[in-house]
Amino acid sequence: MRQQYALRTQLVMAVMGFIAFAIIFQIVRLQNSYVTPQIKANELNGQTELHTIFPDRGEIYDRNGHLLAGNKTVFEIGVDLTSVRYPEIIASTVSLELGIDYSKILSDIHNPAEGVSYVVIADFVDLNKGERLKELKKKMKEDVKNGSVGDLTGLNFKAHPQRSYPEISLASNLIGFVNREGRGYFGIEEKYNDLLAGNPVQVLVPIDPNKAAEITHVPNGTTLILTINRDLQAAAEKILDDALETYGAKGGTIVIMDPQTGELLTIASTPRMDLNQFWEYGTIYNNASDFNLAISTPYEPGSVLKILTMAAALDSGIVTPGTTYLDTGSILVGGAWIKNWDGKAWGRQDMTGCLQHSLNVCMATLSTQMEATRFYSYMSNFGLGHLTGVDLSGEAAGRLKTPGDSDWYPVDLGTNAFGQGVAVTPLQIMTAVSSVANHGRSVMPRTLYAMVRDERQYNTTTQIVGSPISEATADTLSEMLANSLEFEGSAALVPGYRLAGKTGTAEIPVNGFYDSTKTNASFLGWGPVDDPKFMIYVWLKEPSSSIWGSETAAPVFAQIAEKTIVLLDIPPDNIRNKLVQK
Amino acid sequence: MNIQNVNHLVQAYKVAPWRVQRQWIVNLLLAVLATAMVATLYLDVTSKAALAGREIQNLTAFITESQQRSGDLQTQLASLTSASVMEQRALDLGFRPVKSEEVEYLIVPGYFAPEPGVLSSASIPQLSALSIPPEYNESLFDWMDEKIVSSSRGQ
């Protein structure tokens, strides 16, 4: 009995001992495995790999949530030279699927640079093509098990995002584009590049799965919501394109802004480009300033600037709306004769008549009465010659010559009063005139409505940049401009809505002399006058069917104003008045 | 057999060489067994941790891939509903752009037009840290203290 007990004990002890030794043997075996030196080496290197992480670029939406710029998945396809087994099969398959030269692929695999163990065969490969190639790799691997010769071992796929513009060329002039290195050019993409791109970072990613929780989280770029209304933008671009064809203009722009907030609803400009094919930029534009005429191309605006001259004259108390003067058809300023647009004398006119008939002599009279110091002080306060501060890349400041400048002559005091000899961008003049529409206060134009980051939305706010004229002056001038349009029976009027505005026809200087056959035709208007919801600027470059802004830009203004009224749901004045009364 | 003989036999049994040997073997085996148990536990824990870590790595990669796919689909959807496509679709269905004089406005008392463009649900900043229930970060003494304080306040 006792011997039997001893045998059992010994048996149990032997089994337990065997298990124990097996475990210890396994531990010792693992410690001395052939991969152990490699693991130890990794440990010495901190068990990490250096990765550069490019966070997804932030998306860009219009004010109603329509995506204007997003990201799509593309593949980087490369070959791991340490594991490749059948380079010829890889070369032939990739060549067939992606249309890349067979010999080049083979050469890249066979002749890598010194110390390189991974070669990139193709990048920015379309998602569908990449997926098809991946499937092929999988299938060929299975076929090898069934006796087939060769597979795509060593062919690697790395998915990464690429900028994509679903609206193609819509609003291209204000959005800008991103190149393959992820850098934004022009417009929003350049201005907010740092915000959109997130911050590309180099991080040490632990290989050790036990340290997986230490993987650095890199936040994606900030999403931007613009003040732009996509549908209005599309309508403006279509109307602009039609206008170029109808009036034979060489180019143009239509800008729509809310004069009370500075929110830009539309910036349409020509020419436009497919942002998904950004490499075509050089063939479409000669200069960077052509990319967005509304902000980058200063020009002599002509008579639309008379709004500012009249505003200055009214505000300085030199005239009132009822002040009259005798128009003789010409005035001598700084030794040069200034004439009206038709060369004729218009007789006795009040200030509304001055605006209605767009009399150069009247404006030159006002500016000379104000004298240079006061006149240019007002123009500077309106922002001429200064950047508007719009949040778009590539803005030009224009040029306002003032006494003391080497190229300023006394005659400029007269010509500047009706918009010749002064260079402004459309957005500059809109900012200046916003003070008239907005009861004396100028607003800073902006395209950013809000930013979204970490599930939080940060809205931007209206910024008042100055009060160059009094509220009374602004309201009086608005009435005068609305009356002048109505008295004139302007082509810019829209039935049911009271609008204010002014045409502009500016001769273009060629070799130092004004060419009367080449003009810039403009119209700047806003409405409804008592509670402005939109301000529209139309500029047509060198229209050939007619040189006059009243016959080209004004009807275009009416078209886009009507579209704006419909898309922004602005009721006619009589309905609005009923709403206000309630 | 007297008591002295019994004691003698017990003494002889205690000092028997085979018995000492067995005690050594048992002690050695116990030591090995203890080491093996610790090693087993170590292997078990580290392998589980490694598996969990690998799963985290896989899930992180999956999240990245899903986000990319989501962005991709979002862009595709935006292409399918772009302004030009929607306009063409509307024209094909027989619609035409409305003119301003054709629009009829009705005054609806109490109606306010919706504000535009709020893409994020949280426009007001919120606490970014997750709130951890007190059960997970207070000690037994804290809990008892809290209970005593709350019951005394209740009285």
HADDOCK unambig.tbl for C-alpha pairs under 7 A between the chains (distance, minus, plus):
assign (segid A and resid 17 and name CA) (segid B and resid 29 and name CA) 6.38 0.50 0.50
assign (segid A and resid 20 and name CA) (segid B and resid 32 and name CA) 6.32 0.50 0.50
assign (segid A and resid 20 and name CA) (segid B and resid 33 and name CA) 5.76 0.50 0.50
assign (segid A and resid 20 and name CA) (segid B and resid 36 and name CA) 5.16 0.50 0.50
assign (segid A and resid 23 and name CA) (segid B and resid 36 and name CA) 6.29 0.50 0.50
assign (segid A and resid 24 and name CA) (segid B and resid 36 and name CA) 6.62 0.50 0.50
assign (segid A and resid 63 and name CA) (segid B and resid 116 and name CA) 6.23 0.50 0.50
assign (segid A and resid 63 and name CA) (segid B and resid 117 and name CA) 5.00 0.50 0.50
assign (segid A and resid 64 and name CA) (segid B and resid 116 and name CA) 5.89 0.50 0.50
assign (segid A and resid 64 and name CA) (segid B and resid 117 and name CA) 4.94 0.50 0.50
assign (segid A and resid 65 and name CA) (segid B and resid 117 and name CA) 5.79 0.50 0.50
assign (segid A and resid 65 and name CA) (segid B and resid 119 and name CA) 7.00 0.50 0.50
assign (segid A and resid 67 and name CA) (segid B and resid 78 and name CA) 5.97 0.50 0.50
assign (segid A and resid 70 and name CA) (segid B and resid 75 and name CA) 5.73 0.50 0.50
assign (segid A and resid 71 and name CA) (segid B and resid 71 and name CA) 5.79 0.50 0.50
assign (segid A and resid 71 and name CA) (segid B and resid 72 and name CA) 6.06 0.50 0.50
assign (segid A and resid 71 and name CA) (segid B and resid 75 and name CA) 6.50 0.50 0.50
assign (segid A and resid 72 and name CA) (segid B and resid 71 and name CA) 6.24 0.50 0.50
assign (segid A and resid 72 and name CA) (segid B and resid 72 and name CA) 4.24 0.50 0.50
assign (segid A and resid 72 and name CA) (segid B and resid 75 and name CA) 6.56 0.50 0.50
assign (segid A and resid 73 and name CA) (segid B and resid 68 and name CA) 6.16 0.50 0.50
assign (segid A and resid 73 and name CA) (segid B and resid 69 and name CA) 6.84 0.50 0.50
assign (segid A and resid 73 and name CA) (segid B and resid 72 and name CA) 5.75 0.50 0.50
assign (segid A and resid 161 and name CA) (segid B and resid 68 and name CA) 6.67 0.50 0.50
assign (segid A and resid 166 and name CA) (segid B and resid 75 and name CA) 6.26 0.50 0.50
assign (segid A and resid 166 and name CA) (segid B and resid 78 and name CA) 5.73 0.50 0.50
assign (segid A and resid 166 and name CA) (segid B and resid 79 and name CA) 4.40 0.50 0.50
assign (segid A and resid 166 and name CA) (segid B and resid 82 and name CA) 6.64 0.50 0.50
assign (segid A and resid 167 and name CA) (segid B and resid 79 and name CA) 6.45 0.50 0.50
assign (segid A and resid 167 and name CA) (segid B and resid 82 and name CA) 5.56 0.50 0.50
assign (segid A and resid 209 and name CA) (segid B and resid 50 and name CA) 5.24 0.50 0.50
assign (segid A and resid 209 and name CA) (segid B and resid 53 and name CA) 4.25 0.50 0.50
assign (segid A and resid 209 and name CA) (segid B and resid 54 and name CA) 5.04 0.50 0.50
assign (segid A and resid 210 and name CA) (segid B and resid 49 and name CA) 5.93 0.50 0.50
assign (segid A and resid 210 and name CA) (segid B and resid 50 and name CA) 5.17 0.50 0.50
assign (segid A and resid 210 and name CA) (segid B and resid 53 and name CA) 5.04 0.50 0.50
assign (segid A and resid 211 and name CA) (segid B and resid 53 and name CA) 6.77 0.50 0.50
assign (segid A and resid 212 and name CA) (segid B and resid 53 and name CA) 5.12 0.50 0.50
assign (segid A and resid 212 and name CA) (segid B and resid 56 and name CA) 6.26 0.50 0.50
assign (segid A and resid 212 and name CA) (segid B and resid 57 and name CA) 6.02 0.50 0.50
assign (segid A and resid 231 and name CA) (segid B and resid 83 and name CA) 6.52 0.50 0.50
assign (segid A and resid 234 and name CA) (segid B and resid 83 and name CA) 6.86 0.50 0.50
assign (segid A and resid 452 and name CA) (segid B and resid 120 and name CA) 6.73 0.50 0.50
assign (segid A and resid 455 and name CA) (segid B and resid 120 and name CA) 5.78 0.50 0.50
assign (segid A and resid 455 and name CA) (segid B and resid 122 and name CA) 6.19 0.50 0.50
assign (segid A and resid 456 and name CA) (segid B and resid 120 and name CA) 5.94 0.50 0.50
assign (segid A and resid 456 and name CA) (segid B and resid 122 and name CA) 5.23 0.50 0.50
assign (segid A and resid 456 and name CA) (segid B and resid 123 and name CA) 5.27 0.50 0.50
assign (segid A and resid 456 and name CA) (segid B and resid 125 and name CA) 6.63 0.50 0.50
assign (segid A and resid 457 and name CA) (segid B and resid 120 and name CA) 5.71 0.50 0.50
assign (segid A and resid 457 and name CA) (segid B and resid 122 and name CA) 6.80 0.50 0.50
assign (segid A and resid 457 and name CA) (segid B and resid 123 and name CA) 4.88 0.50 0.50
assign (segid A and resid 458 and name CA) (segid B and resid 123 and name CA) 6.95 0.50 0.50
assign (segid A and resid 562 and name CA) (segid B and resid 100 and name CA) 6.05 0.50 0.50
assign (segid A and resid 565 and name CA) (segid B and resid 100 and name CA) 6.89 0.50 0.50
assign (segid A and resid 566 and name CA) (segid B and resid 100 and name CA) 5.71 0.50 0.50
assign (segid A and resid 571 and name CA) (segid B and resid 105 and name CA) 6.55 0.50 0.50
